[in-house]
Amino acid sequence: MHTDKLKIYIPAILLACIGFVIAYQFVDPAPPSSLTFSAGQKGGAYYAYAERYRDYLKQRGITVTVLESAGSLENIDRLRQHKADIAFVQSGLLQSNEHSLQSLGSMYYEPLWVFTRQGLKLNFLNTLQGKRIAIGMPGSGTQALAIKLLQDNGINENNATLLPLNATQSAAALINKQVDVAFIVSAANSRIVQTLQQQKDIHLMHMARAEAYTRRMHSLSSIKLPQGALNLQLNVPATDIQMLASTATLITSDSLHPALQSLLMQAATSIHSQAGLFSNTEAFPSPYASGIAISATAQHFYKSGPPFLQRFLPFWAANMVDRLKVMLLPFLALLLPLFKIMPPLYRWRIRSRIYRWYEELGKIDSALSDGFQESLLDDLNRIETEIKKVHVPLSYAEELYDLRLHLTLVRNQVEDKRT
């Protein structure tokens, strides 16, 4: 009797599948399986961190291509031109009304090291007139920040010599007395910073007005380099030094899939939450000092952590369930009623093979009131032949045998009339 069930249930299943297909049209598209990450120069912090993101996402089935760049400004251009999906950008380089890009937050401090040659007695940036100043390469966040700070202090190419040198070139020029001041944005443990701190005739400028800069430029933070933090044995630096720092922000295009944004936030927490020289444990990633709006996905992450499903399922499985949940309610709303009416419909279909013959037996029984007719026996013989062809599941056999008993009863009545 499996055929009977198939005839009942297959239309219901087909109807449910049609509903499934219709509902699927409203499901969000799956996230891409690859990303392009615009980083910085090889050997720099941006590039090194981008490689860590690449390794983290590779374990979750996402392929990341890391691109070398001149720095933050080139990264911004790539994002705007859709040549990259995600990039590190120094805070303060984007306007708060940026529409095509959004931030996943600040990832770590980027200290600004202003190194000067000994004997210049430079305490404030507004005293740099006539000096040779290394300000970083074009396209880099270092140069953009240096120019902004110098302009606010009245220093420009008309009253100082501004040299576009990268960090390595700036350090070499300072050691060789080819420049007087060097602006360098780099980590405290970088080779360049360590090298310059070991030079007796080179000093790190104390930013006495650091707090004032942060009030004028909200993307900057005032940080303190404690005495001896770089080298306890040699007591470097010899005193506490106030410094300025921007933050490295993780910027994406506004079209990046929310599931990938969530995965990137998990990667950021894994990579950037450790304590550093200027920050405590879990200080980063942070929704502050980004300079532009934080994406809705990142806001939810900072408030509630990873999505519920991604806490327990692999990324691909969690994403699939999350995408298909929009289909669950309409699918169940259609499927449950269908399967609720299927059993009664099946019972009706089986019993209809039996009960349809009672109508004809009733007509024969009624016809006996007019006396015996030979045609009544012919009808009974025909009905008996057809009933023998009826097959029902064992659970309905009793009703089939009742029908045969009733047929025999009517036949006996007809035979009695005949005699």
FENHUVEN-V885446 format. One record per residue. N is the residue number from 0. PHI is phi as a letter, one per 20 degrees, with the letter a starting at -180 (NA if undefined). Layout:
[[N:PHI] [N:PHI]]
This chain:
[[0:NA] [1:f] [2:f] [3:f] [4:f] [5:f] [6:f] [7:e] [8:e] [9:f] [10:g] [11:f] [12:f] [13:f] [14:f] [15:f] [16:f] [17:f] [18:f] [19:f] [20:f] [21:f] [22:f] [23:f] [24:f] [25:e] [26:e] [27:f] [28:f] [29:f] [30:f] [31:f] [32:e] [33:b] [34:c] [35:d] [36:d] [37:e] [38:d] [39:b] [40:f] [41:g] [42:n] [43:e] [44:f] [45:g] [46:f] [47:f] [48:f] [49:g] [50:f] [51:f] [52:f] [53:g] [54:f] [55:f] [56:f] [57:f] [58:f] [59:d] [60:n] [61:d] [62:e] [63:d] [64:d] [65:e] [66:d] [67:f] [68:b] [69:f] [70:q] [71:f] [72:f] [73:f] [74:f] [75:f] [76:f] [77:f] [78:f] [79:f] [80:e] [81:l] [82:e] [83:b] [84:e] [85:b] [86:a] [87:e] [88:c] [89:f] [90:f] [91:n] [92:e] [93:d] [94:e] [95:f] [96:e] [97:f] [98:d] [99:e] [100:c] [101:b] [102:d] [103:e] [104:o] [105:e] [106:d] [107:a] [108:f] [109:d] [110:f] [111:e] [112:e] [113:d] [114:e] [115:c] [116:f] [117:f] [118:n] [119:e] [120:l] [121:e] [122:d] [123:c] [124:f] [125:f] [126:d] [127:e] [128:f] [129:m] [130:e] [131:e] [132:c] [133:e] [134:d] [135:n] [136:f] [137:g] [138:n] [139:e] [140:f] [141:f] [142:f] [143:f] [144:f] [145:f] [146:f] [147:f] [148:f] [149:f] [150:f] [151:f] [152:d] [153:m] [154:d] [155:b] [156:f] [157:e] [158:c] [159:b] [160:d] [161:e] [162:d] [163:e] [164:c] [165:f] [166:f] [167:f] [168:f] [169:f] [170:f] [171:f] [172:f] [173:f] [174:f] [175:e] [176:m] [177:e] [178:c] [179:e] [180:c] [181:c] [182:e] [183:c] [184:d] [185:a] [186:f] [187:f] [188:e] [189:f] [190:f] [191:f] [192:f] [193:f] [194:f] [195:f] [196:f] [197:e] [198:e] [199:f] [200:e] [201:c] [202:c] [203:e] [204:f] [205:e] [206:e] [207:f] [208:d] [209:g] [210:f] [211:f] [212:f] [213:f] [214:f] [215:e] [216:c] [217:f] [218:e] [219:e] [220:c] [221:e] [222:c] [223:d] [224:e] [225:f] [226:g] [227:m] [228:f] [229:e] [230:b] [231:f] [232:f] [233:e] [234:l] [235:d] [236:f] [237:f] [238:c] [239:f] [240:c] [241:e] [242:c] [243:d] [244:b] [245:e] [246:c] [247:e] [248:d] [249:e] [250:d] [251:c] [252:f] [253:f] [254:e] [255:f] [256:g] [257:g] [258:f] [259:f] [260:f] [261:f] [262:f] [263:f] [264:f] [265:f] [266:f] [267:f] [268:f] [269:f] [270:e] [271:d] [272:e] [273:f] [274:f] [275:c] [276:f] [277:d] [278:b] [279:e] [280:g] [281:m] [282:f] [283:c] [284:f] [285:c] [286:e] [287:e] [288:m] [289:e] [290:n] [291:c] [292:f] [293:e] [294:f] [295:f] [296:f] [297:f] [298:g] [299:f] [300:f] [301:f] [302:e] [303:c] [304:n] [305:f] [306:g] [307:g] [308:f] [309:f] [310:f] [311:c] [312:d] [313:g] [314:g] [315:f] [316:f] [317:f] [318:f] [319:f] [320:f] [321:f] [322:f] [323:e] [324:f] [325:f] [326:e] [327:f] [328:f] [329:f] [330:f] [331:f] [332:f] [333:e] [334:f] [335:f] [336:f] [337:f] [338:f] [339:f] [340:e] [341:f] [342:g] [343:f] [344:f] [345:f] [346:f] [347:f] [348:f] [349:f] [350:f] [351:f] [352:f] [353:e] [354:f] [355:f] [356:e] [357:f] [358:f] [359:f] [360:f] [361:f] [362:f] [363:f] [364:f] [365:f] [366:f] [367:f] [368:f] [369:e] [370:o] [371:f] [372:c] [373:f] [374:f] [375:f] [376:f] [377:f] [378:f] [379:f] [380:f] [381:f] [382:f] [383:f] [384:f] [385:f] [386:f] [387:f] [388:e] [389:f] [390:c] [391:c] [392:g] [393:g] [394:f] [395:d] [396:f] [397:g] [398:f] [399:f] [400:f] [401:f] [402:f] [403:f] [404:f] [405:f] [406:f] [407:f] [408:f] [409:f] [410:f] [411:f] [412:f] [413:f] [414:f] [415:f] [416:f] [417:f] [418:e]]
